Amino acid sequence: MSERVMPGCTDGLMPLGAADALWVDLTADSAVPTASGAFTRSPAHARVGYVLLGAHVVATVRAGGGQWSVAEAEVRRAAAELNAVGMDRQDLVRVGPFRGASRQEGGEGSPLRWRRRIAEQLQESGGPERAARRDVGRPSHLAGIDWRQILVERTHAGTQRTWWLPRAVVRLLDAAEHAETQWMHAVGTRRASAATTEPASRLRQPSDVDGRQTTSPEQPTTALRPYDAELEGRLYSVLSRQPGTSRQVAGWACAVCRTAPAAVLDHCHEHGYVRAPLCQSCNTQERPDHLYSNDIRVANRYTRLFDTDTDAWLAHWHRCPGCRARTTLPLPHLAAWTAHTACRSLRPTHPAARGRKPCGVLRVSWTGSQNTPRSCLLTVTVDFCPSGEHRVLAQVPYREAVERFRVWLAETAPAVAAAAGPDRLDDLPAQPRPVVADTDGEGLSLF
């Protein structure tokens, strides 16, 4: 990281043009690509009192002569936070388009709303490639991040286009949006109050001793509180209709990654119970990859769900009293686990440039449902086999899959298994029942 002194800096402040150059210099080796117009190009707008750099809010200062400046130390601090972020370009999260998303003006000084900004820019320009050609030489950024360099477009069935970003960047932009919301809320609250003796380091002051207008480089944000099972045992269909629930959820940190602000209230679709508040990234990661209502494509992310981050996800799924009491998972998750874990040894391999490669793509479908366990059958198949020789790998009855999962759970996550069991069936519905239609993946709304 460069420690050079930027020209034009006085009293630790630097003009926005110099800050742009410093931001690019400090983040040159960052895994997350950055843009040179972080301070001077939309959606950054110095006159609103702050600029977003990654998940960091940097206050702007209007010095003598009307020139807007920022504190150099805060730019360096934001760059250090961004440089510490690791990014896996293969771990992608869909960011649009989603049906039902209302259109929003993206003018100067408007809130980040980064998903809508991306969707609007790509829809207006005709896609990432045309947008890139159209904006040659013009930096495009969100919170100082050059999102066009890492945006991935996929086409489904030759017609439907979808856009994807690395999960690490999605979490950064979600955190930036949350930090901005908290900043604006804190400033609005304090402006409305009659207090006139607030410390100068907390909020924007009308003027400093030398006449320049300032905004504090410190973030007046409220720390996210950890989720501590406050909603355990609550029914989603009831809680989602109560006023103020969305505001309450937004104050928690994600119950899985524990770093990003929560955005949705995850719930069990079989038993109807709330699990916990999650960020959009974690909620997308755990959502089954449905091809049809009874068909799951076993995507690469299941490696994290059932291998690398197993304890966290099993504990999260078993926040549902129904799943915990019956020591199982909802049917789509159980089907994915059966294909990914229980039938792993059955998946054939083929010669590849470096050793051998697993055959095709795993898929699991089922007949019946968890409500008719005797007749429910899981079928694990391989799609896109290079030689066309592999089709059905296994057929596993639902009850056998449940028993296999219980044995595996006891070996893999004994603490989670110890909290489960048939002795905790009190207050559960006699029959699992469906809940209200889920809209988490469409309008990106809270419920």
ZICORHU-V545743 format. One record per residue. N is the residue number from 1. OMEGA is omega in degrees with one decimal (NA if undefined). Layout:
n=(N | N)
omega=(OMEGA | OMEGA)
//
This chain:
n=(1 | 2 | 3 | 4 | 5 | 6 | 7 | 8 | 9 | 10 | 11 | 12 | 13 | 14 | 15 | 16 | 17 | 18 | 19 | 20 | 21 | 22 | 23 | 24 | 25 | 26 | 27 | 28 | 29 | 30 | 31 | 32 | 33 | 34 | 35 | 36 | 37 | 38 | 39 | 40 | 41 | 42 | 43 | 44 | 45 | 46 | 47 | 48 | 49 | 50 | 51 | 52 | 53 | 54 | 55 | 56 | 57 | 58 | 59 | 60 | 61 | 62 | 63 | 64 | 65 | 66 | 67 | 68 | 69 | 70 | 71 | 72 | 73 | 74 | 75 | 76 | 77 | 78 | 79 | 80 | 81 | 82 | 83 | 84 | 85 | 86 | 87 | 88 | 89 | 90 | 91 | 92 | 93 | 94 | 95 | 96 | 97 | 98 | 99 | 100 | 101 | 102 | 103 | 104 | 105 | 106 | 107 | 108 | 109 | 110 | 111 | 112 | 113 | 114 | 115 | 116 | 117 | 118 | 119 | 120 | 121 | 122 | 123 | 124 | 125 | 126 | 127 | 128 | 129 | 130 | 131 | 132 | 133 | 134 | 135 | 136 | 137 | 138 | 139 | 140 | 141 | 142 | 143 | 144 | 145 | 146 | 147 | 148 | 149 | 150 | 151 | 152 | 153 | 154 | 155 | 156 | 157 | 158 | 159 | 160 | 161 | 162 | 163 | 164 | 165 | 166 | 167 | 168 | 169 | 170 | 171 | 172 | 173 | 174 | 175 | 176 | 177 | 178 | 179 | 180 | 181 | 182 | 183 | 184 | 185 | 186 | 187 | 188 | 189 | 190 | 191 | 192 | 193 | 194 | 195 | 196 | 197 | 198 | 199 | 200 | 201 | 202 | 203 | 204 | 205 | 206 | 207 | 208 | 209 | 210 | 211 | 212 | 213 | 214 | 215 | 216 | 217 | 218 | 219 | 220 | 221 | 222 | 223 | 224 | 225 | 226 | 227 | 228 | 229 | 230 | 231 | 232 | 233 | 234 | 235 | 236 | 237 | 238 | 239 | 240 | 241 | 242 | 243 | 244 | 245 | 246 | 247 | 248 | 249 | 250 | 251 | 252 | 253 | 254 | 255 | 256 | 257 | 258 | 259 | 260 | 261 | 262 | 263 | 264 | 265 | 266 | 267 | 268 | 269 | 270 | 271 | 272 | 273 | 274 | 275 | 276 | 277 | 278 | 279 | 280 | 281 | 282 | 283 | 284 | 285 | 286 | 287 | 288 | 289 | 290 | 291 | 292 | 293 | 294 | 295 | 296 | 297 | 298 | 299 | 300 | 301 | 302 | 303 | 304 | 305 | 306 | 307 | 308 | 309 | 310 | 311 | 312 | 313 | 314 | 315 | 316 | 317 | 318 | 319 | 320 | 321 | 322 | 323 | 324 | 325 | 326 | 327 | 328 | 329 | 330 | 331 | 332 | 333 | 334 | 335 | 336 | 337 | 338 | 339 | 340 | 341 | 342 | 343 | 344 | 345 | 346 | 347 | 348 | 349 | 350 | 351 | 352 | 353 | 354 | 355 | 356 | 357 | 358 | 359 | 360 | 361 | 362 | 363 | 364 | 365 | 366 | 367 | 368 | 369 | 370 | 371 | 372 | 373 | 374 | 375 | 376 | 377 | 378 | 379 | 380 | 381 | 382 | 383 | 384 | 385 | 386 | 387 | 388 | 389 | 390 | 391 | 392 | 393 | 394 | 395 | 396 | 397 | 398 | 399 | 400 | 401 | 402 | 403 | 404 | 405 | 406 | 407 | 408 | 409 | 410 | 411 | 412 | 413 | 414 | 415 | 416 | 417 | 418 | 419 | 420 | 421 | 422 | 423 | 424 | 425 | 426 | 427 | 428 | 429 | 430 | 431 | 432 | 433 | 434 | 435 | 436 | 437 | 438 | 439 | 440 | 441 | 442 | 443 | 444 | 445 | 446 | 447)
omega=(-178.2 | 175.2 | -177.0 | 177.4 | -177.8 | 178.6 | 176.6 | -178.2 | 175.2 | 179.3 | 179.5 | 179.6 | 178.8 | 177.5 | -173.8 | 178.5 | 177.4 | 178.1 | 175.3 | -178.7 | 179.5 | 179.6 | 179.5 | -179.6 | -177.3 | -175.6 | -176.5 | -177.8 | -179.5 | 175.7 | 178.9 | -178.5 | -179.0 | -176.5 | -176.6 | -178.5 | -173.2 | -176.4 | -168.5 | 179.7 | 179.0 | 10.9 | 175.4 | -178.1 | -170.8 | -173.1 | 177.5 | 173.8 | -178.9 | 173.9 | 178.6 | 173.1 | -171.8 | 179.2 | -173.6 | 175.1 | 177.9 | -177.7 | 176.7 | -176.6 | 175.3 | -175.8 | 178.7 | -177.0 | 176.0 | -179.3 | 179.1 | -177.4 | 175.2 | 178.5 | -179.2 | -178.7 | -179.3 | 175.8 | 179.2 | 180.0 | 178.4 | 179.1 | 178.7 | 178.1 | 180.0 | -179.8 | -179.4 | -177.7 | 172.7 | -176.8 | 173.5 | -176.7 | 179.0 | -179.5 | -169.8 | 176.0 | 178.0 | -178.5 | 176.0 | -9.9 | 178.6 | 179.0 | 174.9 | 179.0 | -178.2 | -178.9 | -178.0 | 176.4 | -178.7 | -175.9 | -179.4 | 173.4 | 179.1 | -179.1 | -172.4 | -179.5 | -165.2 | 179.4 | -179.3 | 177.8 | 178.5 | -178.4 | -178.3 | -179.4 | -178.9 | 178.3 | 179.9 | -175.5 | 176.2 | 175.7 | -175.0 | -175.7 | 178.3 | 179.9 | -180.0 | 178.7 | -177.7 | -174.8 | 179.0 | 179.5 | -179.3 | -178.0 | 176.7 | -173.3 | 168.9 | -177.1 | 178.4 | -178.4 | 178.5 | -171.6 | -178.3 | -179.2 | -173.8 | 177.9 | 178.7 | 176.1 | 176.1 | 179.8 | -179.2 | 177.9 | 175.6 | -175.9 | -173.6 | 177.4 | 174.6 | -176.7 | -171.9 | 175.0 | 175.3 | -176.1 | -179.4 | 179.9 | 176.6 | 179.6 | 177.7 | -177.7 | 174.1 | 179.6 | 177.6 | 179.7 | 178.6 | -179.8 | 178.5 | 179.7 | 179.7 | 178.5 | -177.4 | 178.9 | -178.9 | 179.7 | 179.6 | 179.9 | -176.8 | 176.8 | -178.5 | -178.6 | -178.8 | -177.1 | 179.9 | -176.1 | 179.0 | 178.5 | -177.0 | -176.8 | -174.8 | -173.2 | 177.4 | -179.8 | -179.7 | -179.5 | 176.2 | -175.0 | -179.0 | 174.0 | -179.1 | 178.2 | -175.7 | 169.2 | -175.9 | 173.0 | 176.1 | -179.4 | 175.9 | -175.9 | 176.3 | -178.2 | 176.2 | 179.8 | 178.9 | 178.0 | -176.0 | 174.7 | -179.4 | -177.2 | -177.4 | 177.7 | 179.9 | 177.6 | -179.4 | -176.6 | 177.8 | -174.0 | -176.2 | -179.0 | -178.9 | 178.4 | 176.0 | -178.2 | -178.7 | 178.4 | 178.6 | -179.1 | -177.1 | 179.6 | 179.9 | 165.3 | 177.7 | -174.8 | 179.5 | -178.7 | 174.6 | 179.0 | -177.3 | 176.6 | 178.3 | -179.4 | -178.8 | 177.3 | -177.3 | -178.2 | 178.8 | -177.5 | 179.4 | -174.9 | 175.2 | -176.8 | 173.9 | 172.3 | -178.2 | 173.2 | -179.8 | 169.3 | -178.7 | -177.9 | -179.4 | 178.8 | 176.8 | -178.0 | -175.8 | -177.7 | 178.4 | -178.8 | -176.0 | 165.5 | 173.9 | -176.6 | -179.8 | -174.2 | -176.6 | 169.1 | -175.7 | -174.2 | -177.9 | -177.1 | 178.3 | 173.7 | 177.6 | -176.8 | -173.6 | 179.8 | -170.5 | -178.3 | -170.9 | -173.8 | -177.7 | -176.9 | 177.1 | 177.6 | 179.7 | -179.6 | -178.8 | 166.4 | 174.1 | -179.5 | -179.7 | 178.7 | -179.4 | -177.5 | -177.5 | 178.1 | 178.9 | 175.2 | 171.0 | -171.9 | 179.5 | 178.4 | 178.3 | 178.4 | 178.6 | 177.7 | -179.3 | -179.9 | -173.8 | -171.9 | -174.4 | -178.2 | -177.5 | -177.4 | -178.3 | -176.6 | -178.8 | 178.3 | 178.8 | 177.1 | 178.7 | -177.8 | 178.9 | 179.4 | -178.3 | -176.3 | 177.3 | -175.2 | 168.2 | -179.2 | -179.1 | 176.0 | 178.3 | 177.8 | -179.4 | 171.6 | -177.2 | -178.8 | 177.7 | 178.6 | 175.9 | -171.1 | -178.6 | -176.0 | -177.9 | -176.9 | 177.7 | -179.9 | -179.1 | -178.3 | 175.9 | 173.3 | 172.4 | 173.9 | -177.5 | -178.2 | 180.0 | -174.0 | -174.1 | 178.9 | -178.1 | 177.6 | -176.9 | 170.3 | -172.6 | 175.1 | -177.0 | -177.1 | 176.9 | 178.0 | 178.2 | -178.9 | 176.5 | 180.0 | 180.0 | 179.0 | 179.8 | 179.4 | -179.3 | -180.0 | -172.3 | -177.8 | -175.7 | 179.7 | 177.7 | -180.0 | -178.0 | -179.8 | -177.7 | 175.6 | -175.9 | 179.8 | -178.4 | -178.6 | -179.8 | 175.1 | 175.9 | 175.6 | -179.3 | 177.6 | 174.1 | -177.2 | 178.8 | 179.3 | -179.3 | -177.1 | -178.6 | 179.9 | -175.3 | -173.6 | -174.1 | -176.9 | -175.7 | 175.5 | -175.5 | -177.2 | NA)
//
